[in-house]
Amino acid sequence: MLIKAKELKGYSLKSLDGDIGSASEFLFDDRYWAVRYLVANTASWLSGSKVLISPYSLNGVNNSEEQVSVQLTRKEIEDSPSITTDEPVSLQFEDTYNSYYGYPEYWGGSYMWGGYPYIVRDRTRWGLSASKKMGWNRHLRSTQEVTGYHLHALDGEIGHVDDFIIDDETWAIRYLVVETKNWWPGKKVLISPKWIQSVSWDAREVVVGLTRETIKAAPEYTDESVLTRDYETGLYGYYDREGYWVDELSTV
């Protein structure tokens, strides 16, 4: 299921033995654009720390009840490594975090989730997920931070990042929602991270390999749009690109 990050923000988090707070933001890597951690707001329970929940422990999003199921106990979360709210997530922290939970290293292989292109939640297979290929150095970004970044086409600015569309099966960011109202009135469009040529994190700019006119004529996205596979097929067809689902099936 595809869901907007802004919609997920605020959903309650249900652990195996009670509420643990609500979703605050999402940390994604700058290579695969996959969500690596859900940041939990636990102010009513734990204070003074940022609690991170890996997708390995997220077991579904319930839109009707606006909640996310977390396959951990409150005690496991309370004793887990945490960071202060103004401290970046370091590689050392991730090593400690993964060791605590026993998660596979998502950076330890050539696929989005290490040795696999998808999340493996079967613990008996975690030891088999390591790839012989070299891993990669990850850098995490916040959806909250990147919202508002300027988006540039090949021939000029086209708007800014307004939201993110997340796949709650793989926790990949499938699309950036781009608000173009500063260029032409009242239109939002979807851009796949696969179409991004470069990102200047310091300048807060994203460059895509498309022209402004191509994007201007693209299918409009609204908050009421239903992102069915037919919609996505039409979108990718317009841009003359192959769908992400084709790429991922070929790697399974």
Steps between C-alpha positions, in 0.01 A plus 500: 500500500620850418448768763614859548760575766291793625206264542706245691634771728295491817381141462509321835760229557378177659764272651438139603394617846369853468524846346846647455415836344452621144691526174693826477715483186696257286872459436600376155833429334631708212577206273185288479260756645364236735368575848747356749337624820169630619561767763260453790364783710496345848472822703215359710707193589874554443645849501832650394581246231418421138364149463558334164296207370637296209263377226617152597269539801212676326218260426246693300322832481132518594356805328150464639633511858796725413753278667818306427566159654845459658622147573696597811423524870511827689793363702698421184443854375578660837834315520595559137776744397363852466633837392425854602264695275777721359757227437542350150483125456859383469633182344617395846150546639353284225753225570404507869128515419517204262702297747242567772209375291692248291381654173677432169716784374300672225826658381679164483414405144411619153122515543265742672492277809852361496488150357139542385299753298223479763469476878550151641317474832571130554775501763621157391605650167678805639834324522472407132435851374861620495631560151852426383496830315631813659269697723458877479530798730154628578396854584158552653268789423174606662175535309431799720830661401472433126143629477532844340810421294497681163451274202677580173437357155769495231400851396406672823315485830158335507389513862578341835466168681167496682473138619615142446308191393615195696442133417413335831600156368861580412521841675645647183421861416324453167433865418574854598188715492604821328303822546535718191270789591789748496555422132149433370174517699379222726653175378684219676690225321679182602871445436672168560834509686631291210469807277715716724836595351653665804424645841679790665429443867679819598312716247172312564450428130392193302570473126298263279585390148181638345406826335254747649257453209505122546415539866241768428305262276532206743193344665382717786512367855252615763449405862197303383691302235491125552837349418391178335734296281303626197573860608868419547520316167354805327746728679803293406362461149475877463864540601596201282662327795476143626313457827691433821298180544658355183851568631423345837339187355812441292717493814286257704 
